């Protein structure tokens, strides 16, 4: 109930008025049945704009720490994620990846939309990074189509580390659904999972127009910054 109140009564109309979403290809999101919505990840606000413009409920997962903060800020953060339909997952243990996958599989088996960021984290510099194969396992185990979704300028609206977004018109583009039924029963084959993931990332590169980097974003974030030439 809180999800729909936020979307259509409390926050949704105001956000639409302020950010005036410009959306291409929304008709590519099926009106019914399980769907995997795979998006690049440029900004914290991606998880705000996606549920705002997709008519059906989109369920993302997030680390459990977002739901356990203290004080007013912690409570507001928790309420945001609960209201946006996000499910907490403990990502600290060795079975964390499987727990996240099982959570999203439950959403798909119930006929819902599972939102996922194949890069696993926000891009450190706006480029598109190598996708993790969790999105492939999700597609192969569920049989659901994958709809690629490109956030085009959310990093300009809310850069990493900036709390209050800049005013601007958010732009989002959806691609045609990807069908991986030809790989049915091949979940667990790392070569197949890599091929499926790379196909999804290629579509995201084409949709977003962003430079692709064949490196995981987390590894890129861990690298020391390059020295500035004198």
JOLINWO-V552308 format. One record per helix or strand. SS is the DSSP state (hx for helix, st for strand). FROM is the first residue (numbers start at 1). TO is the last residue. If there is no record, write none. Layout:
[[SS;FROM;TO] [SS;FROM;TO]]
//
This chain:
[[hx;2;10] [hx;12;19] [st;22;24] [hx;26;28] [st;35;39] [hx;46;53] [st;58;59] [st;61;63] [hx;64;67] [hx;71;83] [st;87;89] [hx;96;109] [st;113;116] [st;128;129] [hx;134;142] [st;145;151] [hx;154;157] [st;171;178] [hx;181;183] [hx;190;208] [st;212;213] [hx;217;222]]
//
